[in-house]
Amino acid sequence: MRDAEFRMETIVGGDGVFCTVRHIVAKGTDRFIGERLAEIAASEHGVRPVPCDDPVLLGARRRWFEVFYPQILERSHGVARHFGLAPDDSGHDLASLPLGVTYPGCSVGWLPTS
């Protein structure tokens, strides 16, 4: 693929360290990027697509992505390609890969200077 690039560099941490920070550069089609991210998720973390027993829900999500976030839909097609699944597979959620965080979110703490 012309103009496609994928690089991953460990900035801090590594094997046996609590926190590892990696810098990833991904350039190319969204499908290419999705496939590379799926490759890392599988090889580095043993991640597989999430089974889903509600094909109606998956279909609704795909239609939503089609209209409002086509980039994620294309990346999910790359995820499907990596795992050997059809892009419209009705048994797996291909738009998100579980990396050990049940409900993503953030927390913020603030302490006054006094």
N, CA and C atoms as an extended XYZ file, in Angstrom:
342
Properties=species:S:1:pos:R:3:atomname:S:1:resname:S:1:resid:I:1 pbc="F F F"
N         0.857       -1.181        0.000 N   MET     1
C         0.000        0.000        0.000 CA  MET     1
C         0.891        1.229        0.000 C   MET     1
N         0.660        2.076       -0.927 N   ARG     2
C         1.420        3.307       -1.019 CA  ARG     2
C         0.974        4.279        0.055 C   ARG     2
N         1.916        5.009        0.616 N   ASP     3
C         1.633        6.015        1.639 CA  ASP     3
C         1.111        5.407        2.937 C   ASP     3
N         1.293        4.112        3.131 N   ALA     4
C         0.909        3.492        4.393 CA  ALA     4
C         2.138        3.401        5.285 C   ALA     4
N         1.937        3.668        6.552 N   GLU     5
C         3.046        3.629        7.491 CA  GLU     5
C         2.513        3.160        8.835 C   GLU     5
N         3.277        2.326        9.494 N   PHE     6
C         2.918        1.901       10.844 CA  PHE     6
C         4.194        1.707       11.635 C   PHE     6
N         4.339        2.469       12.700 N   ARG     7
C         5.500        2.358       13.584 CA  ARG     7
C         5.024        2.330       15.023 C   ARG     7
N         5.693        1.523       15.833 N   MET     8
C         5.381        1.470       17.258 CA  MET     8
C         6.694        1.482       18.024 C   MET     8
N         6.797        2.393       18.994 N   GLU     9
C         8.013        2.544       19.776 CA  GLU     9
C         7.645        2.586       21.249 C   GLU     9
N         8.343        1.803       22.058 N   THR    10
C         8.130        1.853       23.510 CA  THR    10
C         8.862        3.071       24.043 C   THR    10
N         8.125        3.944       24.718 N   ILE    11
C         8.680        5.184       25.262 CA  ILE    11
C         9.139        4.966       26.696 C   ILE    11
N         8.297        4.323       27.496 N   VAL    12
C         8.578        4.069       28.910 CA  VAL    12
C         8.056        2.687       29.255 C   VAL    12
N         8.760        1.991       30.128 N   GLY    13
C         8.280        0.704       30.614 CA  GLY    13
C         8.764       -0.441       29.754 C   GLY    13
N         8.026       -1.522       29.816 N   GLY    14
C         8.380       -2.732       29.082 CA  GLY    14
C         7.908       -3.949       29.848 C   GLY    14
N         8.464       -5.105       29.526 N   ASP    15
C         8.070       -6.349       30.183 CA  ASP    15
C         8.254       -6.261       31.693 C   ASP    15
N         7.246       -6.694       32.434 N   GLY    16
C         7.318       -6.730       33.891 CA  GLY    16
C         7.162       -5.393       34.582 C   GLY    16
N         6.867       -4.349       33.833 N   VAL    17
C         6.689       -3.020       34.409 CA  VAL    17
C         5.197       -2.712       34.466 C   VAL    17
N         4.755       -2.054       35.540 N   PHE    18
C         3.333       -1.778       35.719 CA  PHE    18
C         2.727       -1.025       34.541 C   PHE    18
N         3.412       -0.009       34.076 N   CYS    19
C         2.858        0.820       33.010 CA  CYS    19
C         3.852        0.930       31.860 C   CYS    19
N         3.366        0.677       30.681 N   THR    20
C         4.181        0.829       29.482 CA  THR    20
C         3.486        1.828       28.566 C   THR    20
N         4.256        2.773       28.069 N   VAL    21
C         3.723        3.786       27.154 CA  VAL    21
C         4.374        3.562       25.795 C   VAL    21
N         3.527        3.449       24.782 N   ARG    22
C         4.031        3.273       23.429 CA  ARG    22
C         3.552        4.423       22.550 C   ARG    22
N         4.403        4.823       21.646 N   HIS    23
C         4.036        5.836       20.661 CA  HIS    23
C         3.771        5.092       19.359 C   HIS    23
N         2.578        5.262       18.835 N   ILE    24
C         2.191        4.584       17.601 CA  ILE    24
C         1.900        5.630       16.541 C   ILE    24
N         2.482        5.428       15.372 N   VAL    25
C         2.180        6.261       14.217 CA  VAL    25
C         1.510        5.353       13.204 C   VAL    25
N         0.303        5.684       12.816 N   ALA    26
C        -0.447        4.892       11.839 CA  ALA    26
C        -0.962        5.820       10.754 C   ALA    26
N        -0.502        5.574        9.539 N   LYS    27
C        -0.952        6.377        8.400 CA  LYS    27
C        -1.382        5.425        7.303 C   LYS    27
N        -2.422        5.775        6.623 N   GLY    28
C        -2.938        4.947        5.538 CA  GLY    28
C        -4.451        4.948        5.598 C   GLY    28
N        -5.051        3.971        4.948 N   THR    29
C        -6.508        3.893        4.974 CA  THR    29
C        -6.973        3.477        6.359 C   THR    29
N        -8.200        3.787        6.682 N   ASP    30
C        -8.747        3.382        7.976 CA  ASP    30
C        -8.769        1.860        8.093 C   ASP    30
N        -9.001        1.171        6.994 N   ARG    31
C        -9.000       -0.288        7.008 CA  ARG    31
C        -7.606       -0.824        7.381 C   ARG    31
N        -6.565       -0.224        6.792 N   PHE    32
C        -5.184       -0.597        7.105 CA  PHE    32
C        -4.896       -0.365        8.581 C   PHE    32
N        -5.282        0.810        9.093 N   ILE    33
C        -5.041        1.146       10.496 CA  ILE    33
C        -5.776        0.169       11.415 C   ILE    33
N        -7.037       -0.148       11.117 N   GLY    34
C        -7.788       -1.105       11.931 CA  GLY    34
C        -7.128       -2.466       11.968 C   GLY    34
N        -6.611       -2.899       10.829 N   GLU    35
C        -5.954       -4.207       10.763 CA  GLU    35
C        -4.673       -4.220       11.604 C   GLU    35
N        -3.893       -3.152       11.529 N   ARG    36
C        -2.653       -3.089       12.316 CA  ARG    36
C        -2.957       -3.032       13.811 C   ARG    36
N        -3.963       -2.244       14.210 N   LEU    37
C        -4.321       -2.164       15.632 CA  LEU    37
C        -4.835       -3.506       16.147 C   LEU    37
N        -5.592       -4.223       15.324 N   ALA    38
C        -6.068       -5.555       15.711 CA  ALA    38
C        -4.896       -6.509       15.871 C   ALA    38
N        -3.915       -6.378       14.996 N   GLU    39
C        -2.723       -7.222       15.070 CA  GLU    39
C        -1.996       -7.014       16.399 C   GLU    39
N        -1.830       -5.749       16.804 N   ILE    40
C        -1.178       -5.445       18.082 CA  ILE    40
C        -2.016       -5.961       19.245 C   ILE    40
N        -3.322       -5.712       19.215 N   ALA    41
C        -4.198       -6.158       20.301 CA  ALA    41
C        -4.117       -7.673       20.472 C   ALA    41
N        -4.071       -8.403       19.352 N   ALA    42
C        -4.016       -9.865       19.415 CA  ALA    42
C        -2.644      -10.351       19.870 C   ALA    42
N        -1.590       -9.831       19.271 N   SER    43
C        -0.256      -10.359       19.579 CA  SER    43
C         0.273       -9.900       20.930 C   SER    43
N        -0.008       -8.653       21.315 N   GLU    44
C         0.523       -8.114       22.571 CA  GLU    44
C        -0.359       -8.411       23.781 C   GLU    44
N        -1.670       -8.551       23.542 N   HIS    45
C        -2.597       -8.668       24.675 CA  HIS    45
C        -3.532       -9.867       24.591 C   HIS    45
N        -3.419      -10.666       23.541 N   GLY    46
C        -4.275      -11.842       23.402 CA  GLY    46
C        -5.739      -11.516       23.174 C   GLY    46
N        -6.006      -10.336       22.664 N   VAL    47
C        -7.385       -9.864       22.481 CA  VAL    47
C        -8.013      -10.504       21.245 C   VAL    47
N        -9.279      -10.825       21.370 N   ARG    48
C       -10.098      -11.338       20.262 CA  ARG    48
C       -11.353      -10.470       20.178 C   ARG    48
N       -12.034      -10.456       19.036 N   PRO    49
C       -13.284       -9.693       18.950 CA  PRO    49
C       -14.305      -10.182       19.985 C   PRO    49
N       -15.099       -9.255       20.460 N   VAL    50
C       -16.098       -9.554       21.485 CA  VAL    50
C       -17.302      -10.250       20.856 C   VAL    50
N       -17.631      -11.468       21.358 N   PRO    51
C       -18.845      -12.115       20.851 CA  PRO    51
C       -20.072      -11.293       21.244 C   PRO    51
N       -21.038      -11.259       20.376 N   CYS    52
C       -22.286      -10.546       20.652 CA  CYS    52
C       -23.439      -11.410       20.170 C   CYS    52
N       -24.382      -11.652       21.047 N   ASP    53
C       -25.513      -12.511       20.675 CA  ASP    53
C       -26.742      -11.703       20.267 C   ASP    53
N       -26.536      -10.426       19.946 N   ASP    54
C       -27.652       -9.567       19.544 CA  ASP    54
C       -27.360       -8.954       18.174 C   ASP    54
N       -27.654       -9.695       17.086 N   PRO    55
C       -27.357       -9.181       15.747 CA  PRO    55
C       -28.118       -7.904       15.403 C   PRO    55
N       -29.264       -7.687       16.026 N   VAL    56
C       -30.029       -6.457       15.770 CA  VAL    56
C       -29.249       -5.255       16.308 C   VAL    56
N       -28.698       -5.396       17.517 N   LEU    57
C       -27.896       -4.329       18.108 CA  LEU    57
C       -26.655       -4.050       17.252 C   LEU    57
N       -25.949       -5.098       16.834 N   LEU    58
C       -24.766       -4.909       15.988 CA  LEU    58
C       -25.130       -4.228       14.675 C   LEU    58
N       -26.232       -4.622       14.081 N   GLY    59
C       -26.679       -3.989       12.837 CA  GLY    59
C       -26.974       -2.517       13.029 C   GLY    59
N       -27.610       -2.181       14.142 N   ALA    60
C       -27.911       -0.771       14.440 CA  ALA    60
C       -26.624        0.025       14.637 C   ALA    60
N       -25.656       -0.562       15.338 N   ARG    61
C       -24.366        0.124       15.529 CA  ARG    61
C       -23.668        0.352       14.189 C   ARG    61
N       -23.676       -0.661       13.340 N   ARG    62
C       -23.021       -0.514       12.032 CA  ARG    62
C       -23.680        0.593       11.213 C   ARG    62
N       -25.003        0.636       11.244 N   ARG    63
C       -25.706        1.692       10.500 CA  ARG    63
C       -25.368        3.071       11.066 C   ARG    63
N       -25.262        3.173       12.398 N   TRP    64
C       -24.909        4.441       13.030 CA  TRP    64
C       -23.509        4.861       12.580 C   TRP    64
N       -22.546        3.922       12.642 N   PHE    65
C       -21.189        4.232       12.190 CA  PHE    65
C       -21.177        4.621       10.724 C   PHE    65
N       -21.963        3.945        9.922 N   GLU    66
C       -22.039        4.239        8.492 CA  GLU    66
C       -22.385        5.705        8.248 C   GLU    66
N       -23.326        6.214        9.032 N   VAL    67
C       -23.808        7.587        8.859 CA  VAL    67
C       -22.935        8.603        9.595 C   VAL    67
N       -22.613        8.320       10.865 N   PHE    68
C       -21.989        9.328       11.715 CA  PHE    68
C       -20.482        9.165       11.925 C   PHE    68
N       -19.947        7.966       11.687 N   TYR    69
C       -18.518        7.747       11.956 CA  TYR    69
C       -17.975        6.683       11.009 C   TYR    69
N       -17.959        6.965        9.703 N   PRO    70
C       -17.535        5.966        8.718 CA  PRO    70
C       -16.089        5.506        8.894 C   PRO    70
N       -15.253        6.331        9.534 N   GLN    71
C       -13.865        5.936        9.765 CA  GLN    71
C       -13.797        4.697       10.668 C   GLN    71
N       -14.612        4.672       11.710 N   ILE    72
C       -14.614        3.520       12.620 CA  ILE    72
C       -15.166        2.291       11.907 C   ILE    72
N       -16.169        2.464       11.072 N   LEU    73
C       -16.709        1.335       10.311 CA  LEU    73
C       -15.609        0.735        9.440 C   LEU    73
N       -14.836        1.578        8.761 N   GLU    74
C       -13.742        1.088        7.918 CA  GLU    74
C       -12.668        0.405        8.759 C   GLU    74
N       -12.365        0.961        9.925 N   ARG    75
C       -11.373        0.322       10.801 CA  ARG    75
C       -11.880       -1.030       11.280 C   ARG    75
N       -13.187       -1.128       11.535 N   SER    76
C       -13.746       -2.424       11.953 CA  SER    76
C       -13.617       -3.452       10.833 C   SER    76
N       -13.637       -3.003        9.583 N   HIS    77
C       -13.425       -3.924        8.465 CA  HIS    77
C       -11.982       -4.440        8.465 C   HIS    77
N       -11.042       -3.597        8.870 N   GLY    78
C        -9.657       -4.036        9.027 CA  GLY    78
C        -9.508       -5.032       10.159 C   GLY    78
N       -10.231       -4.811       11.259 N   VAL    79
C       -10.237       -5.761       12.378 CA  VAL    79
C       -10.763       -7.101       11.888 C   VAL    79
N       -11.853       -7.066       11.131 N   ALA    80
C       -12.433       -8.299       10.590 CA  ALA    80
C       -11.415       -9.031        9.722 C   ALA    80
N       -10.735       -8.298        8.869 N   ARG    81
C        -9.743       -8.917        7.976 CA  ARG    81
C        -8.655       -9.614        8.794 C   ARG    81
N        -8.157       -8.931        9.843 N   HIS    82
C        -7.095       -9.533       10.657 CA  HIS    82
C        -7.539      -10.851       11.290 C   HIS    82
N        -8.762      -10.888       11.772 N   PHE    83
C        -9.246      -12.088       12.466 CA  PHE    83
C        -9.934      -13.082       11.534 C   PHE    83
N        -9.940      -12.806       10.235 N   GLY    84
C       -10.533      -13.735        9.277 CA  GLY    84
C       -12.048      -13.801        9.350 C   GLY    84
N       -12.674      -12.689        9.698 N   LEU    85
C       -14.136      -12.619        9.803 CA  LEU    85
C       -14.694      -11.751        8.682 C   LEU    85
N       -15.951      -11.934        8.379 N   ALA    86
C       -16.624      -11.083        7.397 CA  ALA    86
C       -16.847       -9.708        8.020 C   ALA    86
N       -16.725       -8.630        7.244 N   PRO    87
C       -16.942       -7.286        7.786 CA  PRO    87
C       -18.327       -7.097        8.402 C   PRO    87
N       -19.308       -7.850        7.917 N   ASP    88
C       -20.663       -7.727        8.461 CA  ASP    88
C       -21.003       -8.904        9.377 C   ASP    88
N       -19.979       -9.527        9.969 N   ASP    89
C       -20.172      -10.640       10.891 CA  ASP    89
C       -21.192      -10.246       11.966 C   ASP    89
N       -22.232      -11.058       12.116 N   SER    90
C       -23.292      -10.699       13.065 CA  SER    90
C       -23.088      -11.340       14.432 C   SER    90
N       -21.941      -11.975       14.647 N   GLY    91
C       -21.695      -12.613       15.932 CA  GLY    91
C       -20.603      -11.962       16.759 C   GLY    91
N       -19.960      -10.900       16.220 N   HIS    92
C       -18.871      -10.242       16.941 CA  HIS    92
C       -18.940       -8.727       16.781 C   HIS    92
N       -18.606       -8.036       17.863 N   ASP    93
C       -18.488       -6.581       17.802 CA  ASP    93
C       -17.087       -6.259       17.301 C   ASP    93
N       -16.977       -5.825       16.063 N   LEU    94
C       -15.679       -5.563       15.451 CA  LEU    94
C       -15.239       -4.105       15.588 C   LEU    94
N       -16.091       -3.274       16.177 N   ALA    95
C       -15.767       -1.853       16.318 CA  ALA    95
C       -15.021       -1.548       17.610 C   ALA    95
N       -14.918       -2.526       18.504 N   SER    96
C       -14.164       -2.300       19.742 CA  SER    96
C       -13.498       -3.605       20.152 C   SER    96
N       -12.285       -3.485       20.636 N   LEU    97
C       -11.556       -4.648       21.115 CA  LEU    97
C       -11.314       -4.479       22.611 C   LEU    97
N       -11.624       -5.498       23.405 N   PRO    98
C       -11.503       -5.373       24.866 CA  PRO    98
C       -10.046       -5.424       25.310 C   PRO    98
N        -9.572       -4.364       25.902 N   LEU    99
C        -8.195       -4.322       26.384 CA  LEU    99
C        -8.139       -4.327       27.906 C   LEU    99
N        -9.108       -4.978       28.557 N   GLY   100
C        -9.076       -5.116       30.003 CA  GLY   100
C        -9.791       -4.018       30.757 C   GLY   100
N       -10.331       -3.045       30.068 N   VAL   101
C       -11.068       -1.963       30.715 CA  VAL   101
C       -12.539       -2.186       30.418 C   VAL   101
N       -13.315       -2.478       31.457 N   THR   102
C       -14.720       -2.771       31.248 CA  THR   102
C       -15.482       -1.548       30.755 C   THR   102
N       -15.362       -0.454       31.475 N   TYR   103
C       -16.031        0.774       31.081 CA  TYR   103
C       -14.989        1.886       31.015 C   TYR   103
N       -14.541        2.230       29.824 N   PRO   104
C       -13.526        3.277       29.725 CA  PRO   104
C       -14.026        4.580       30.333 C   PRO   104
N       -13.117        5.318       30.884 N   GLY   105
C       -13.457        6.605       31.477 CA  GLY   105
C       -12.183        7.248       31.992 C   GLY   105
N       -12.323        8.316       32.700 N   CYS   106
C       -11.132        8.939       33.267 CA  CYS   106
C       -11.485        9.471       34.646 C   CYS   106
N       -10.453        9.751       35.401 N   SER   107
C       -10.673       10.364       36.706 CA  SER   107
C        -9.685       11.506       36.837 C   SER   107
N       -10.096       12.516       37.570 N   VAL   108
C        -9.269       13.703       37.728 CA  VAL   108
C        -9.248       14.060       39.202 C   VAL   108
N        -8.082       14.391       39.688 N   GLY   109
C        -7.981       14.853       41.071 CA  GLY   109
C        -7.403       16.262       41.074 C   GLY   109
N        -7.854       17.084       41.984 N   TRP   110
C        -7.354       18.450       42.082 CA  TRP   110
C        -7.136       18.775       43.550 C   TRP   110
N        -5.973       19.277       43.835 N   LEU   111
C        -5.672       19.709       45.214 CA  LEU   111
C        -5.316       21.179       45.166 C   LEU   111
N        -5.955       21.978       46.013 N   PRO   112
C        -5.634       23.403       46.007 CA  PRO   112
C        -4.196       23.611       46.513 C   PRO   112
N        -3.566       24.703       46.091 N   THR   113
C        -2.185       24.967       46.467 CA  THR   113
C        -2.012       25.184       47.969 C   THR   113
N        -3.033       25.622       48.640 N   SER   114
C        -2.909       25.855       50.065 CA  SER   114
C        -2.796       24.535       50.804 C   SER   114
